[in-house]
Each structure stands twice: as C-alpha cells, then as structure tokens.
Amino acid sequence: MFRNFSASYAGHVVDDNLGFQGTPANDRRYSNEKLAQAFGWALDFSQHLEALGFDEFWMAEHHFQTEGYECIPNLLMLSLYLAGNTERLRFGCGFNIAPMWHPLRLAEDFAMADILTNGRVIFGVGRGYHSREVETFDAPMLDGEANRELFEEQLEIIIKAFSTESFSHQGKHYRLPADVPYRGYQLEKLSLVPRPLRQPVEIWQPLVSGTPRGIDFMAKKGIKALIANTPEPAMGDRVAMYQEAGRKYGRNLKLGEDIAFGYRFFIGETKEKAIEEARPYFEEAMKFAAPLGLMQLRPEQIEAVSNPGSARGIELPTLEAAVANKVWLCGPAESIVEHLKGVEQEYPGVERINLGSVMGMPRAVFKDQLTKFAEEVLPAFKD
C-alpha cells in the first residue's frame, strides 16, 4: 500500500526555448547568477511540498553543468539548509555519486546532517553517468567494471563506518587507516566521529540497468531501490530479481518491498491536452539524456535530437508512446489514480511513489502540477 509520496528535482534552471526546435543542449549557457537560482527553486519546492502534505523531497548531485540542467553540487549542504527552513519534510539524496567522494568524507558529512536535522536526511548513493563529472574527479566511469568495483568497495567502507564503533579496511583502492604511528602507538583502527544517531542507516540506490551483480550487491547490503521511468515488463523483471536476491540473503520481502517507483506525470483536462502541454518538457529531457547514452537510441536518432536541423526523416520517440508504456502518466487525475491503484495491487510491497520534475519544466508549472496531484490524487491514497 502506498504510504509515502515524494517529489524530485535534479536542479535545472532551464525553462525557455524548450523542445526539439528550441536551443540545443550543448548551446545553452547561463550566468553564474542564473545557475545559483537552483537553490532558490529547491527552497520554494520544499516549502510548497510540505504545505501540500508530501513526505519527502529528493534532489540530485551533479557538477560543472553550465548548460543549466543539474546545478546542485552538494546534496547534504543543501538539505541542511532546506531542513532549517521547513519543519517536517525529509530530504532524499538522489543520489550522492560515491566515486566522486572519499567514502569516509561522505560518511562523515552524512552523519553530521543526520544529527543536525534530527534524521530528516535520507542517504542515497549512485555510480554516476556524466563522464565530465566522474572522470574529472579522477574516478573511472567510461570503464564500467572499474566504476562498479570502486563503488562497491566504497559502500563496504561507508557501511562499516556507519555501523561499527571502530573499523579497519584493506582493499584494492583503500587501506584504512593509514599505516602510520600516532601519539605513541601504531594506528590500526578508526572511528567515525560522530556516527549517525539513527541506526541502521537507510541507504537508497537507483536500480537502472537491472544487472544481476548490481542487484545482488544491493540485496546483500540491504540497500533499497528506486526504479524510475521504467516500463513493463522491465519493471516487473527488476522487482522480481530484487525480491529473489533478497531471499538469498534471508530477507523475505513482499513483492516490491524496499522499492520506490518513480514517474513523470502531467495532469490535464484530457489525456490529449496533458500530452500537448507536457510535450516540450519531454523533448527537452530527451535532448539532455540521449547524448549521454541514457536512452536506447540509434546514432542517427541521437544526432537528430542533438541537432534539430538533421532530424528530417528520422523517427524519434514520442510522448504518446511513453504514456502508452506508463512511463509518463498524462491525463485527468482520475486516470492517474486508476493506474496507481492497479500498481498498488500488482506490487503489494511498494510503499513509496516519487514524482519527478522534468528538464525544462518551469518552476510555476511544476508547483501547479504538484498542487493538482496533492488535491486530486493524494486523497485516494492518504487519510
């Protein structure tokens, strides 16, 4: 049964010249003042969500994006600020990109946020998907296996640091503590000071590709999964794989337990009107994502998305198809309620639904859509 509703914001300030006929993604440039507005948008969204009765607000960590798509470099700092300007809303790290951090520094920073916000920050980790970011921070991304190997060792360290009074670690990438004398003795163990007060720490990770190794690692470490913008049957396959992997490690989960589902949505008078209003945001999201390899497109389709002048005669994905696949939920509120009620029945363990803002969606439009969802959809699920 759905008990928790949240929204996400990746930090975009892009809100004009949208869609395939708008400004190409690589041609966008914004002033420093404009890029910094992402923090004000985040504050506005968080206060709006709290007033509407939502439970959580998730944001994304990214770097160097002068194009204005993802402009939040530090989730823990921003969450601490937002918590000081709200009363009860929780803030999800969606996600701290672990390969760009030293694992102990990330663990320390989260512990401080946990204590200072009285548990209102949710820990989340990811492996990254921007080569400009990850490789610039001297971590592998183009080599996927090296990236995963580093990420998994980092999580081993972070979980040790969170959960044990003192620890050591010897691995391929890290030797902790340093092998040095200290104050008259040989250093053999470290303690995270302070550790998070709320134990065990709840950890979330996006479940994207559905590889058996990745899902097995999540289940082994008790990491919870966000499955976003995923059509059937892929969604069902990943949920079943996660449940089966959990069983391997003694976790008897209901189908969908410890998993959140993420959707993009647009509420309108009719499905057709909702699709037309949402189309520029769908197209802008494709302009952002396709050249990064986040969509299964052919090279000529990626070129057409990146350079509208080359799009003649090239068939591209449509919002109509995304709506048919239930990746986007577009239409009257009652149609969204109907779909989510069906999902609730099919996956009885899922308790959390996340509503994603879309690249290019203006601040006022997203707030209006959240208001409509709160007033016309939430009452069907929450007392």
C-alpha positions in Angstrom: 0.0 0.0 0.0 1.3 3.4 -0.9 2.1 5.3 2.2 4.8 7.8 1.1 4.7 10.4 -1.7 7.7 12.5 -2.7 8.9 14.7 -5.5 12.3 15.0 -7.0 14.3 17.9 -8.6 17.6 17.5 -10.3 18.5 21.2 -10.1 17.6 22.5 -13.5 17.1 26.2 -14.2 16.4 25.7 -17.9 12.8 26.9 -18.6 12.7 28.6 -22.0 13.4 27.8 -25.7 12.4 24.3 -25.0 11.9 21.2 -27.1 13.4 20.0 -30.4 13.0 23.4 -32.0 14.5 25.2 -29.0 18.1 25.8 -28.0 20.3 22.7 -28.5 21.5 21.4 -25.2 25.2 22.0 -25.9 24.5 25.6 -26.9 22.9 26.5 -23.6 24.9 28.8 -21.4 23.7 30.6 -18.2 25.2 33.2 -16.0 26.5 32.3 -12.5 23.6 34.2 -11.0 21.1 32.2 -13.1 22.8 28.8 -12.2 22.6 29.7 -8.5 18.9 30.1 -8.7 18.6 26.3 -8.4 19.0 26.7 -4.6 16.1 29.1 -4.5 14.0 26.8 -6.6 14.8 24.0 -4.3 13.7 26.0 -1.3 10.5 27.1 -3.0 9.7 23.5 -4.0 10.4 22.1 -0.5 8.2 24.6 1.3 5.4 24.0 -1.3 5.7 20.2 -0.9 5.5 20.5 2.9 2.4 22.7 2.7 0.7 20.2 0.4 1.4 17.2 2.7 4.1 15.4 0.7 6.5 13.3 2.8 9.9 13.8 1.1 11.9 15.9 -1.4 14.7 14.3 -3.4 17.5 16.1 -5.2 20.5 15.1 -7.4 24.2 15.7 -7.1 25.9 17.0 -10.3 28.8 19.2 -11.3 30.1 21.6 -14.0 26.8 22.0 -15.9 26.9 25.5 -17.3 24.0 24.3 -19.6 21.7 24.7 -16.5 20.3 21.2 -16.3 21.6 19.8 -13.0 23.1 22.6 -10.7 23.3 21.1 -7.2 26.9 20.0 -6.3 26.3 19.1 -2.7 23.1 17.5 -1.5 24.0 17.3 2.2 24.8 21.0 2.4 21.6 22.0 0.6 19.5 19.5 2.6 20.8 21.0 5.8 19.8 24.5 4.6 16.3 23.3 3.5 15.7 21.5 6.8 16.3 24.7 8.6 13.6 26.4 6.5 11.0 23.7 6.8 9.5 21.8 9.8 8.9 18.1 8.9 9.7 17.4 5.3 12.5 14.8 4.8 15.2 15.3 2.2 16.5 12.4 0.0 19.9 12.3 -1.6 19.1 11.1 -5.0 22.0 10.5 -5.3 25.4 11.2 -3.8 27.8 9.9 -6.5 30.1 7.8 -4.5 33.1 7.6 -7.0 33.4 11.4 -6.7 33.9 11.2 -2.9 36.3 9.8 -0.5 34.0 7.3 1.3 34.9 8.4 4.8 34.3 12.1 4.0 30.9 11.2 2.6 30.1 9.1 5.7 31.2 12.0 8.0 29.1 14.6 6.2 26.0 12.4 6.2 26.4 11.7 9.9 26.5 15.5 10.6 23.4 16.0 8.5 21.6 13.2 10.3 22.4 14.7 13.7 21.8 18.3 12.9 18.4 17.6 11.1 17.2 15.0 13.6 17.1 12.3 11.0 15.4 14.3 8.2 18.1 13.5 5.5 17.9 10.2 3.7 21.2 8.6 2.5 21.4 7.7 -1.2 24.3 6.7 -3.4 24.8 6.2 -7.2 27.7 5.4 -9.6 27.3 8.4 -11.9 26.6 8.8 -15.6 28.4 12.0 -16.6 31.9 11.4 -17.9 32.7 15.1 -17.5 31.9 14.8 -13.7 33.2 11.4 -12.7 36.4 11.3 -14.7 37.3 14.9 -13.8 37.2 13.8 -10.1 39.8 11.2 -11.1 37.4 8.2 -10.8 36.5 5.7 -13.6 33.2 5.9 -15.4 34.0 5.0 -19.0 35.3 1.7 -17.7 32.1 0.4 -16.2 33.6 -2.6 -14.4 36.2 -0.4 -12.7 33.5 2.1 -11.7 31.4 -0.7 -10.2 34.4 -2.2 -8.4 35.3 1.1 -6.8 31.7 1.9 -5.9 31.2 -1.5 -4.2 34.4 -1.1 -2.1 33.3 2.4 -1.1 30.0 1.2 0.1 31.7 -1.5 2.1 33.7 1.2 3.9 30.7 3.5 4.4 28.6 0.8 5.9 31.5 -0.2 8.3 32.0 3.4 9.3 28.3 4.0 9.9 27.6 0.8 11.9 30.7 -0.1 13.9 32.4 1.7 16.8 35.8 1.2 15.2 36.9 -0.4 12.0 39.7 -1.1 9.5 39.6 -1.9 5.8 42.1 -3.4 3.4 41.1 -3.4 -0.2 42.2 -2.7 -3.7 41.5 1.0 -3.6 41.7 1.9 0.1 43.9 1.0 3.1 42.2 2.3 6.2 43.5 3.6 8.5 46.8 4.8 7.1 49.7 2.7 8.3 51.3 5.3 10.5 52.4 5.9 14.1 50.1 8.2 16.0 50.6 9.6 19.5 52.9 6.8 20.6 51.1 3.8 19.1 50.7 2.2 15.7 47.4 3.2 14.1 45.2 0.1 13.4 41.6 1.2 13.6 39.5 4.3 13.0 36.2 5.6 14.4 33.8 7.8 12.5 33.2 10.8 14.8 30.4 11.2 15.2 28.4 8.3 13.7 24.8 8.8 12.6 22.4 8.6 15.5 19.7 6.7 13.6 20.9 3.1 13.1 20.9 1.2 10.9 21.3 3.9 8.2 18.7 3.6 5.5 20.5 3.5 2.1 18.9 4.0 -1.3 20.3 3.5 -4.8 18.8 3.8 -8.3 18.1 0.4 -9.9 18.7 1.3 -13.6 20.2 -1.5 -15.7 19.0 -4.5 -13.7 22.3 -6.4 -13.9 22.3 -9.5 -11.6 25.6 -8.4 -10.0 24.3 -5.0 -9.1 21.0 -6.3 -7.7 22.8 -9.0 -5.7 25.1 -6.3 -4.1 22.1 -4.2 -3.2 20.3 -7.1 -1.6 23.4 -8.3 0.2 23.9 -4.9 1.8 20.3 -4.2 2.4 20.3 -1.2 0.0 16.8 0.0 -1.0 16.0 0.6 -4.7 14.4 3.4 -6.7 13.0 2.2 -10.0 12.1 5.3 -12.1 10.7 5.8 -15.6 10.7 2.1 -16.3 8.1 0.4 -18.5 6.7 -3.1 -18.1 7.8 -5.8 -18.4 11.2 -4.4 -17.4 9.8 -3.0 -14.1 8.3 -6.4 -13.1 11.5 -8.2 -14.0 13.6 -5.9 -11.8 11.2 -6.1 -8.9 11.2 -9.9 -9.1 15.0 -10.0 -9.3 15.4 -7.8 -6.3 12.9 -10.0 -4.3 14.7 -13.1 -5.3 18.1 -11.7 -4.4 16.8 -10.6 -1.0 15.6 -14.1 -0.4 19.2 -15.4 -1.0 20.3 -13.3 2.0 17.5 -14.2 4.3 15.3 -11.2 3.5 11.7 -12.4 2.9 10.3 -9.4 1.1 6.9 -8.9 -0.3 6.9 -8.2 -4.0 8.1 -4.5 -4.2 9.1 -4.2 -0.6 12.1 -1.8 -0.1 11.5 -0.4 -3.5 10.2 3.0 -4.6 8.6 3.7 -8.0 9.3 6.9 -9.9 7.1 8.5 -12.5 6.9 11.6 -14.6 3.4 13.0 -14.8 1.2 15.8 -16.1 -2.4 16.3 -15.1 -4.7 17.9 -17.6 -8.4 18.0 -18.6 -7.9 15.2 -21.0 -5.1 12.9 -21.9 -4.6 14.7 -25.3 -4.4 18.1 -23.6 -2.0 16.9 -21.0 0.3 15.4 -23.6 0.3 18.6 -25.7 1.2 20.7 -22.6 3.9 18.3 -21.5 5.5 17.7 -24.9 8.1 20.5 -24.7 9.4 19.1 -21.4 9.5 15.5 -22.8 11.5 16.8 -25.8 13.9 18.8 -23.6 14.5 15.8 -21.4 15.4 13.8 -24.5 17.8 16.5 -25.7 19.5 16.3 -22.3 19.5 12.5 -21.9 20.0 10.9 -25.3 23.6 12.1 -26.0 24.6 10.8 -22.5 23.5 7.2 -23.5 20.6 7.3 -21.1 18.1 6.3 -23.9 18.3 3.3 -26.2 18.5 5.3 -29.4 20.4 4.7 -32.7 23.3 7.0 -33.5 21.3 8.9 -36.1 18.5 9.4 -33.6 20.9 10.9 -31.1 22.3 13.2 -33.8 18.8 14.3 -34.7 18.0 15.1 -31.0 21.2 17.0 -30.6 21.0 18.9 -33.8 17.4 19.6 -34.9 18.5 20.5 -38.4 19.4 16.9 -39.0 16.1 15.5 -37.8 14.3 15.4 -41.2 13.1 11.9 -41.9 14.4 10.5 -38.5 11.8 8.8 -36.4 12.2 9.8 -32.7 10.5 8.5 -29.5 7.2 10.2 -28.8 5.4 11.3 -25.6 2.4 9.3 -26.8 4.5 6.1 -26.7 5.8 7.0 -23.2 2.3 7.5 -22.0 1.2 4.2 -23.5 4.0 2.5 -21.7 3.0 4.2 -18.4 6.5 5.8 -18.1 4.7 9.1 -18.2 1.3 9.5 -16.5 -0.6 12.0 -18.5 -4.3 12.8 -18.3 -7.1 13.6 -15.8 -6.3 13.0 -12.2 -8.8 10.1 -12.1 -6.8 8.2 -14.8 -3.6 8.6 -12.7 -5.4 7.3 -9.6 -6.7 4.4 -11.6 -3.2 3.5 -12.8 -1.6 3.8 -9.4 -4.3 1.7 -7.8 -3.5 -1.0 -10.3 0.2 -0.8 -9.5 -0.6 -0.9 -5.8 -2.4 -4.2 -6.3 0.2 -5.7 -8.6 3.1 -4.8 -6.2 1.8 -5.1 -2.7 5.2 -4.4 -1.1 5.7 -0.9 -2.7 5.0 1.9 -0.3 6.7 4.9 -1.9 5.9 6.9 -5.1 8.2 9.6 -6.4 7.1 12.3 -8.8 10.0 13.6 -11.0 10.2 17.1 -12.3 11.4 17.2 -15.9 14.3 19.1 -17.5 12.9 22.4 -18.7 9.6 22.4 -16.7 9.2 25.9 -15.3 9.1 26.4 -11.6 5.5 27.6 -11.6 4.3 24.7 -13.8 5.9 22.1 -11.6 4.4 23.7 -8.5 1.0 23.8 -10.2 1.2 20.1 -11.1 2.2 19.2 -7.6 -0.8 21.1 -6.3 -3.1 19.2 -8.6 -1.6 15.9 -7.6 -2.0 16.7 -3.9 -5.6 17.9 -4.3 -6.9 15.4 -6.8 -4.7 12.2 -6.5 -3.3 12.0 -2.9 -6.8 11.8 -1.2 -7.3 8.4 -2.9 -4.3 7.0 -1.0 -3.8 9.1 2.2 -6.2 9.8 5.0 
